[in-house]
Amino acid sequence: MLVGYAYLGAAIFIVCVVLVGGAVVVAGRQDRRHATRSARSRAWSHHSTRLVEQLHGSTFERVTFDVEDPQLVFIGAQRAIVTIPQWPTVVVGTRVLRFGDTGFRQAIVSLQGDTVRSARTSLEREVVIELGGGTFLIEPRSTL
């Protein structure tokens, strides 16, 4: 009878060790993912002026994803993939659309195939990419 309790106790101990170890691994991955996103956001803000100027004359192809971050794909002399820290604001005609607004997705799709007429960084570090049929406004993520 005591042997049975010893096996039960050992089994409970092993299950607890596995659960605690799993929780530590998951928490570590979440911390690394947050650190990576923060680093990408800082890198985007720091290097955006140089990268944005290279987009002039290229064609907006599509939106893809890098983990959770949206990526704007442009085709020009070279393929440019711009990973951004959050969804851009899209201006089409007089409509200003943000992620979650009705027509946001359709506005992005309507810009596919348009040529970049102007690409610049504003004084507020906002990236402005003007296409033939609309504009992407990419605001830097605040780092608090």
C-alpha positions, -999 to 999 in steps of 0.1 A, spaced: 0 0 0 28 24 8 45 16 -25 13 27 -43 13 61 -25 50 65 -33 43 60 -70 13 84 -68 34 110 -50 62 107 -76 37 110 -105 22 142 -89 57 156 -84 66 149 -121 34 165 -134 40 196 -112 76 199 -125 64 196 -161 37 222 -156 60 247 -139 87 241 -166 61 247 -194 49 279 -178 85 292 -176 91 284 -212 59 301 -223 66 332 -202 102 333 -217 89 332 -252 64 360 -246 91 382 -231 114 375 -261 85 383 -285 78 416 -267 115 425 -267 118 417 -304 87 438 -313 101 467 -293 134 464 -310 118 463 -344 97 494 -335 128 513 -325 147 502 -356 117 512 -378 117 547 -363 155 550 -364 161 538 -400 128 548 -417 140 579 -435 167 560 -454 144 530 -462 114 551 -472 133 571 -498 141 539 -516 104 531 -522 99 560 -546 88 547 -580 81 511 -568 47 494 -570 27 484 -539 21 447 -543 4 433 -512 2 430 -474 18 400 -456 26 393 -420 57 387 -399 43 370 -368 18 396 -358 33 427 -376 19 437 -410 44 440 -438 39 462 -469 54 446 -500 67 468 -528 82 458 -562 106 481 -579 142 477 -590 143 454 -559 116 439 -538 111 458 -506 93 444 -476 85 470 -450 76 455 -416 56 481 -396 48 481 -359 11 486 -364 -15 489 -391 -12 521 -412 -39 547 -415 -51 547 -451 -63 578 -469 -83 573 -501 -99 604 -516 -115 622 -486 -118 590 -465 -94 584 -436 -96 548 -425 -79 531 -396 -77 494 -387 -112 482 -377 -130 509 -397 -156 497 -423 -138 496 -457 -103 495 -443 -94 462 -459 -110 472 -492 -90 505 -492 -57 486 -489 -67 462 -516 -77 491 -539 -41 504 -536 -25 472 -548 -7 478 -581 -4 516 -575 30 533 -579 47 551 -551 47 588 -560 63 601 -528 77 585 -497 90 605 -468 92 608 -430 74 638 -415 87 659 -386 66 638 -362 85 607 -374 53 596 -392 61 578 -425 40 590 -454 38 568 -485 18 584 -513 5 561 -540 -14 569 -572 -48 562 -555 -42 569 -519 -18 573 -490 -4 552 -462 3 570 -429 24 550 -406 27 564 -371 56 553 -348 45 532 -319 49 550 -286 74 534 -263 64 540 -227 
